[in-house]
Amino acid sequence: MTYNVDQAIAAYSRSFGNDEKGFMDWCVKNSCIDKFDEIKEKTENIQDAIIDKFWGSNKTFSGRELEAMIIAHCKEYEPELKIDGIKSLLDYIAWIAWHESYLQVD
């Protein structure tokens, strides 16, 4: 069974932390519960790759800069991601950036 990575990321990535229960429900609904760990790992690897772009820097980022960073990353490394996955990644990444003081808050 193949799965839609865009939909998987949209089901998992959320503001205030990842939604493991909702993601599990998505896996059951899409007949890929046997790939739960694999899909979760892929999703977290995508999140981590983007977070690594700003983690440890002394810079803060605007929401637009984070959005541009995520879109550029996805275009280059994750071209199968579309609007739903990218939006969910932005929600999660913005929350992490805010939580760790990398997001500019006006």
PyMOL commands that place a pseudoatom at each C-alpha (Angstrom):
pseudoatom trace, name=CA, resn=MET, resi=1, chain=A, elem=C, hetatm=0, pos=[0.000, 0.000, 0.000]
pseudoatom trace, name=CA, resn=THR, resi=2, chain=A, elem=C, hetatm=0, pos=[1.328, 3.395, -0.931]
pseudoatom trace, name=CA, resn=TYR, resi=3, chain=A, elem=C, hetatm=0, pos=[0.318, 6.494, 0.948]
pseudoatom trace, name=CA, resn=ASN, resi=4, chain=A, elem=C, hetatm=0, pos=[0.037, 10.174, 0.234]
pseudoatom trace, name=CA, resn=VAL, resi=5, chain=A, elem=C, hetatm=0, pos=[2.920, 11.914, 2.033]
pseudoatom trace, name=CA, resn=ASP, resi=6, chain=A, elem=C, hetatm=0, pos=[1.180, 15.294, 1.799]
pseudoatom trace, name=CA, resn=GLN, resi=7, chain=A, elem=C, hetatm=0, pos=[-1.910, 13.940, 3.570]
pseudoatom trace, name=CA, resn=ALA, resi=8, chain=A, elem=C, hetatm=0, pos=[0.196, 12.062, 6.122]
pseudoatom trace, name=CA, resn=ILE, resi=9, chain=A, elem=C, hetatm=0, pos=[2.076, 15.198, 7.118]
pseudoatom trace, name=CA, resn=ALA, resi=10, chain=A, elem=C, hetatm=0, pos=[-1.167, 17.155, 7.220]
pseudoatom trace, name=CA, resn=ALA, resi=11, chain=A, elem=C, hetatm=0, pos=[-2.579, 14.523, 9.594]
pseudoatom trace, name=CA, resn=TYR, resi=12, chain=A, elem=C, hetatm=0, pos=[0.471, 14.588, 11.891]
pseudoatom trace, name=CA, resn=SER, resi=13, chain=A, elem=C, hetatm=0, pos=[1.959, 18.101, 12.011]
pseudoatom trace, name=CA, resn=ARG, resi=14, chain=A, elem=C, hetatm=0, pos=[0.111, 20.572, 14.219]
pseudoatom trace, name=CA, resn=SER, resi=15, chain=A, elem=C, hetatm=0, pos=[0.656, 23.714, 16.220]
pseudoatom trace, name=CA, resn=PHE, resi=16, chain=A, elem=C, hetatm=0, pos=[1.294, 22.905, 19.875]
pseudoatom trace, name=CA, resn=GLY, resi=17, chain=A, elem=C, hetatm=0, pos=[2.829, 19.530, 18.974]
pseudoatom trace, name=CA, resn=ASN, resi=18, chain=A, elem=C, hetatm=0, pos=[2.261, 16.631, 16.655]
pseudoatom trace, name=CA, resn=ASP, resi=19, chain=A, elem=C, hetatm=0, pos=[-1.095, 14.844, 16.663]
pseudoatom trace, name=CA, resn=GLU, resi=20, chain=A, elem=C, hetatm=0, pos=[-0.156, 11.194, 17.093]
pseudoatom trace, name=CA, resn=LYS, resi=21, chain=A, elem=C, hetatm=0, pos=[-3.751, 10.043, 17.731]
pseudoatom trace, name=CA, resn=GLY, resi=22, chain=A, elem=C, hetatm=0, pos=[-5.098, 11.862, 14.677]
pseudoatom trace, name=CA, resn=PHE, resi=23, chain=A, elem=C, hetatm=0, pos=[-2.218, 10.477, 12.656]
pseudoatom trace, name=CA, resn=MET, resi=24, chain=A, elem=C, hetatm=0, pos=[-2.956, 6.940, 13.831]
pseudoatom trace, name=CA, resn=ASP, resi=25, chain=A, elem=C, hetatm=0, pos=[-6.612, 7.418, 12.869]
pseudoatom trace, name=CA, resn=TRP, resi=26, chain=A, elem=C, hetatm=0, pos=[-5.467, 8.656, 9.449]
pseudoatom trace, name=CA, resn=CYS, resi=27, chain=A, elem=C, hetatm=0, pos=[-3.270, 5.559, 9.023]
pseudoatom trace, name=CA, resn=VAL, resi=28, chain=A, elem=C, hetatm=0, pos=[-6.178, 3.256, 9.904]
pseudoatom trace, name=CA, resn=LYS, resi=29, chain=A, elem=C, hetatm=0, pos=[-8.532, 5.099, 7.547]
pseudoatom trace, name=CA, resn=ASN, resi=30, chain=A, elem=C, hetatm=0, pos=[-5.973, 4.932, 4.716]
pseudoatom trace, name=CA, resn=SER, resi=31, chain=A, elem=C, hetatm=0, pos=[-5.082, 1.254, 5.289]
pseudoatom trace, name=CA, resn=CYS, resi=32, chain=A, elem=C, hetatm=0, pos=[-1.457, 1.967, 6.135]
pseudoatom trace, name=CA, resn=ILE, resi=33, chain=A, elem=C, hetatm=0, pos=[-1.356, 1.345, 9.894]
pseudoatom trace, name=CA, resn=ASP, resi=34, chain=A, elem=C, hetatm=0, pos=[1.337, -1.266, 9.194]
pseudoatom trace, name=CA, resn=LYS, resi=35, chain=A, elem=C, hetatm=0, pos=[3.531, 1.625, 7.987]
pseudoatom trace, name=CA, resn=PHE, resi=36, chain=A, elem=C, hetatm=0, pos=[2.747, 3.879, 10.973]
pseudoatom trace, name=CA, resn=ASP, resi=37, chain=A, elem=C, hetatm=0, pos=[6.333, 3.977, 12.291]
pseudoatom trace, name=CA, resn=GLU, resi=38, chain=A, elem=C, hetatm=0, pos=[7.841, 4.403, 8.824]
pseudoatom trace, name=CA, resn=ILE, resi=39, chain=A, elem=C, hetatm=0, pos=[5.526, 7.269, 7.888]
pseudoatom trace, name=CA, resn=LYS, resi=40, chain=A, elem=C, hetatm=0, pos=[5.938, 8.934, 11.299]
pseudoatom trace, name=CA, resn=GLU, resi=41, chain=A, elem=C, hetatm=0, pos=[9.730, 8.735, 10.981]
pseudoatom trace, name=CA, resn=LYS, resi=42, chain=A, elem=C, hetatm=0, pos=[9.639, 10.235, 7.477]
pseudoatom trace, name=CA, resn=THR, resi=43, chain=A, elem=C, hetatm=0, pos=[7.400, 13.051, 8.705]
pseudoatom trace, name=CA, resn=GLU, resi=44, chain=A, elem=C, hetatm=0, pos=[9.624, 13.798, 11.694]
pseudoatom trace, name=CA, resn=ASN, resi=45, chain=A, elem=C, hetatm=0, pos=[12.719, 13.725, 9.469]
pseudoatom trace, name=CA, resn=ILE, resi=46, chain=A, elem=C, hetatm=0, pos=[11.140, 16.388, 7.242]
pseudoatom trace, name=CA, resn=GLN, resi=47, chain=A, elem=C, hetatm=0, pos=[10.266, 18.505, 10.290]
pseudoatom trace, name=CA, resn=ASP, resi=48, chain=A, elem=C, hetatm=0, pos=[13.769, 18.099, 11.719]
pseudoatom trace, name=CA, resn=ALA, resi=49, chain=A, elem=C, hetatm=0, pos=[15.463, 19.009, 8.428]
pseudoatom trace, name=CA, resn=ILE, resi=50, chain=A, elem=C, hetatm=0, pos=[13.609, 22.330, 8.384]
pseudoatom trace, name=CA, resn=ILE, resi=51, chain=A, elem=C, hetatm=0, pos=[14.160, 23.035, 12.085]
pseudoatom trace, name=CA, resn=ASP, resi=52, chain=A, elem=C, hetatm=0, pos=[17.882, 22.364, 11.604]
pseudoatom trace, name=CA, resn=LYS, resi=53, chain=A, elem=C, hetatm=0, pos=[17.985, 25.327, 9.208]
pseudoatom trace, name=CA, resn=PHE, resi=54, chain=A, elem=C, hetatm=0, pos=[17.466, 27.770, 12.082]
pseudoatom trace, name=CA, resn=TRP, resi=55, chain=A, elem=C, hetatm=0, pos=[18.254, 25.827, 15.247]
pseudoatom trace, name=CA, resn=GLY, resi=56, chain=A, elem=C, hetatm=0, pos=[21.284, 27.204, 17.055]
pseudoatom trace, name=CA, resn=SER, resi=57, chain=A, elem=C, hetatm=0, pos=[21.391, 30.466, 15.138]
pseudoatom trace, name=CA, resn=ASN, resi=58, chain=A, elem=C, hetatm=0, pos=[21.229, 33.851, 16.782]
pseudoatom trace, name=CA, resn=LYS, resi=59, chain=A, elem=C, hetatm=0, pos=[18.649, 35.045, 14.271]
pseudoatom trace, name=CA, resn=THR, resi=60, chain=A, elem=C, hetatm=0, pos=[14.917, 35.364, 14.676]
pseudoatom trace, name=CA, resn=PHE, resi=61, chain=A, elem=C, hetatm=0, pos=[12.582, 34.859, 11.745]
pseudoatom trace, name=CA, resn=SER, resi=62, chain=A, elem=C, hetatm=0, pos=[9.337, 36.429, 10.649]
pseudoatom trace, name=CA, resn=GLY, resi=63, chain=A, elem=C, hetatm=0, pos=[6.423, 34.211, 9.767]
pseudoatom trace, name=CA, resn=ARG, resi=64, chain=A, elem=C, hetatm=0, pos=[6.998, 35.005, 6.087]
pseudoatom trace, name=CA, resn=GLU, resi=65, chain=A, elem=C, hetatm=0, pos=[10.666, 34.002, 6.351]
pseudoatom trace, name=CA, resn=LEU, resi=66, chain=A, elem=C, hetatm=0, pos=[9.694, 30.678, 7.935]
pseudoatom trace, name=CA, resn=GLU, resi=67, chain=A, elem=C, hetatm=0, pos=[7.084, 30.129, 5.249]
pseudoatom trace, name=CA, resn=ALA, resi=68, chain=A, elem=C, hetatm=0, pos=[9.633, 30.846, 2.504]
pseudoatom trace, name=CA, resn=MET, resi=69, chain=A, elem=C, hetatm=0, pos=[12.148, 28.524, 4.181]
pseudoatom trace, name=CA, resn=ILE, resi=70, chain=A, elem=C, hetatm=0, pos=[9.615, 25.678, 4.330]
pseudoatom trace, name=CA, resn=ILE, resi=71, chain=A, elem=C, hetatm=0, pos=[8.452, 26.166, 0.736]
pseudoatom trace, name=CA, resn=ALA, resi=72, chain=A, elem=C, hetatm=0, pos=[12.043, 26.303, -0.554]
pseudoatom trace, name=CA, resn=HIS, resi=73, chain=A, elem=C, hetatm=0, pos=[12.946, 23.149, 1.382]
pseudoatom trace, name=CA, resn=CYS, resi=74, chain=A, elem=C, hetatm=0, pos=[9.893, 21.294, 0.116]
pseudoatom trace, name=CA, resn=LYS, resi=75, chain=A, elem=C, hetatm=0, pos=[10.456, 22.338, -3.498]
pseudoatom trace, name=CA, resn=GLU, resi=76, chain=A, elem=C, hetatm=0, pos=[14.020, 21.045, -3.364]
pseudoatom trace, name=CA, resn=TYR, resi=77, chain=A, elem=C, hetatm=0, pos=[13.731, 17.968, -1.143]
pseudoatom trace, name=CA, resn=GLU, resi=78, chain=A, elem=C, hetatm=0, pos=[10.040, 17.051, -0.824]
pseudoatom trace, name=CA, resn=PRO, resi=79, chain=A, elem=C, hetatm=0, pos=[8.348, 17.893, -4.136]
pseudoatom trace, name=CA, resn=GLU, resi=80, chain=A, elem=C, hetatm=0, pos=[5.430, 15.552, -3.363]
pseudoatom trace, name=CA, resn=LEU, resi=81, chain=A, elem=C, hetatm=0, pos=[4.286, 17.922, -0.620]
pseudoatom trace, name=CA, resn=LYS, resi=82, chain=A, elem=C, hetatm=0, pos=[1.475, 20.225, -1.596]
pseudoatom trace, name=CA, resn=ILE, resi=83, chain=A, elem=C, hetatm=0, pos=[-0.572, 22.875, 0.174]
pseudoatom trace, name=CA, resn=ASP, resi=84, chain=A, elem=C, hetatm=0, pos=[-2.021, 20.738, 3.006]
pseudoatom trace, name=CA, resn=GLY, resi=85, chain=A, elem=C, hetatm=0, pos=[1.315, 19.243, 4.031]
pseudoatom trace, name=CA, resn=ILE, resi=86, chain=A, elem=C, hetatm=0, pos=[3.162, 22.530, 3.698]
pseudoatom trace, name=CA, resn=LYS, resi=87, chain=A, elem=C, hetatm=0, pos=[0.515, 24.386, 5.721]
pseudoatom trace, name=CA, resn=SER, resi=88, chain=A, elem=C, hetatm=0, pos=[0.693, 21.786, 8.488]
pseudoatom trace, name=CA, resn=LEU, resi=89, chain=A, elem=C, hetatm=0, pos=[4.485, 21.932, 8.478]
pseudoatom trace, name=CA, resn=LEU, resi=90, chain=A, elem=C, hetatm=0, pos=[4.281, 25.712, 8.778]
pseudoatom trace, name=CA, resn=ASP, resi=91, chain=A, elem=C, hetatm=0, pos=[1.909, 25.389, 11.749]
pseudoatom trace, name=CA, resn=TYR, resi=92, chain=A, elem=C, hetatm=0, pos=[4.282, 23.003, 13.521]
pseudoatom trace, name=CA, resn=ILE, resi=93, chain=A, elem=C, hetatm=0, pos=[7.516, 24.815, 12.608]
pseudoatom trace, name=CA, resn=ALA, resi=94, chain=A, elem=C, hetatm=0, pos=[6.089, 28.227, 13.586]
pseudoatom trace, name=CA, resn=TRP, resi=95, chain=A, elem=C, hetatm=0, pos=[5.049, 26.810, 16.956]
pseudoatom trace, name=CA, resn=ILE, resi=96, chain=A, elem=C, hetatm=0, pos=[8.525, 25.332, 17.542]
pseudoatom trace, name=CA, resn=ALA, resi=97, chain=A, elem=C, hetatm=0, pos=[10.162, 28.587, 16.404]
pseudoatom trace, name=CA, resn=TRP, resi=98, chain=A, elem=C, hetatm=0, pos=[7.917, 30.604, 18.745]
pseudoatom trace, name=CA, resn=HIS, resi=99, chain=A, elem=C, hetatm=0, pos=[8.458, 28.181, 21.629]
pseudoatom trace, name=CA, resn=GLU, resi=100, chain=A, elem=C, hetatm=0, pos=[12.246, 28.358, 21.238]
pseudoatom trace, name=CA, resn=SER, resi=101, chain=A, elem=C, hetatm=0, pos=[12.305, 32.160, 20.623]
pseudoatom trace, name=CA, resn=TYR, resi=102, chain=A, elem=C, hetatm=0, pos=[13.215, 32.002, 16.929]
pseudoatom trace, name=CA, resn=LEU, resi=103, chain=A, elem=C, hetatm=0, pos=[9.938, 33.552, 15.765]
pseudoatom trace, name=CA, resn=GLN, resi=104, chain=A, elem=C, hetatm=0, pos=[9.657, 37.322, 15.661]
pseudoatom trace, name=CA, resn=VAL, resi=105, chain=A, elem=C, hetatm=0, pos=[6.555, 38.336, 17.543]
pseudoatom trace, name=CA, resn=ASP, resi=106, chain=A, elem=C, hetatm=0, pos=[5.318, 41.859, 16.873]
for i in range(1, 106): cmd.bond("trace and resi %d" % i, "trace and resi %d" % (i + 1))
show_as sticks, trace
zoom trace
